[in-house]
Amino acid sequence: MHRVLDSFLKENFPGLQLSPGLISSWSRRLRFEISPPGFNSTDPESFGQACQRAGQLFHKVFHSKDELLLVTVVQPPGNESVLRRKHLNIYLKYVKRKNTVHRLQHFLKMAEGKDVKEHRFIIPCRKEDIHYLQLIEAILYEDFAHPSTILKKPPKHNHDIYFINHTNKIIYHLYDDRRCEIVAADKEQLRPLYDEFNSWILKNDRESAESIFNDFPK
């Protein structure tokens, strides 16, 4: 499965690596503000907004027939290279069917630009196979002490979760409790997001977002 992922990225996103800094360097990208400034997970209103926006973006990107890759990238501290699957709370809790969990594949590779190995966990699935709204909530809670956090232990591990639409060549990355970035191989896949959720685009990204579609009339 890691060959499928590597081949997919090489063919559709040449030069892009699955890490927050490098995925942000992709030109066909939209970044959205999903929670208000001063977001507090204990405030039902602000947390509700974050969940609603992240969920709406997810629904727009993924449809029932689309083939997905659910990818978790974990970077242990230092040179630690052992990470048991039980440390990840994501698979048994947020994947609905056991036969889907059985497709889980794990491999190690060197992290881009770092002298450390990273763990990659990949599950091929469809939208209906995962509790995606609950998983989105868990990602939003990740910076706070909460039972829904993905990595139960040890908390020092850095990790990111990527939802990849293999069918339409789109990557959805909810990378903290405030922002969501979506990248696409074809800029036209981003147009529905740009049109419908324009007011959510990050202010400091608005100029670059507008430049994506300058060559095409709406």
Protein Blocks (a to p, Z undefined) as FASTA:
>chain_A
ZZmmmmmmmmmmghiacdfklmmmpmbbcdddfbdehiafklmklmmmmmmmmmmmmmmm
pcfklccddddddddehjbfbdcfklpmklmmmpmblklmmmpccdddddehiacddddd
dddddfklpcfklmmmmmmmmmpccfkbmblbafkbccddddddfknopacddfbfkbcc
dddfblklmmmmmmmmmmmpcfklmmmmmmmmmmpcZZ
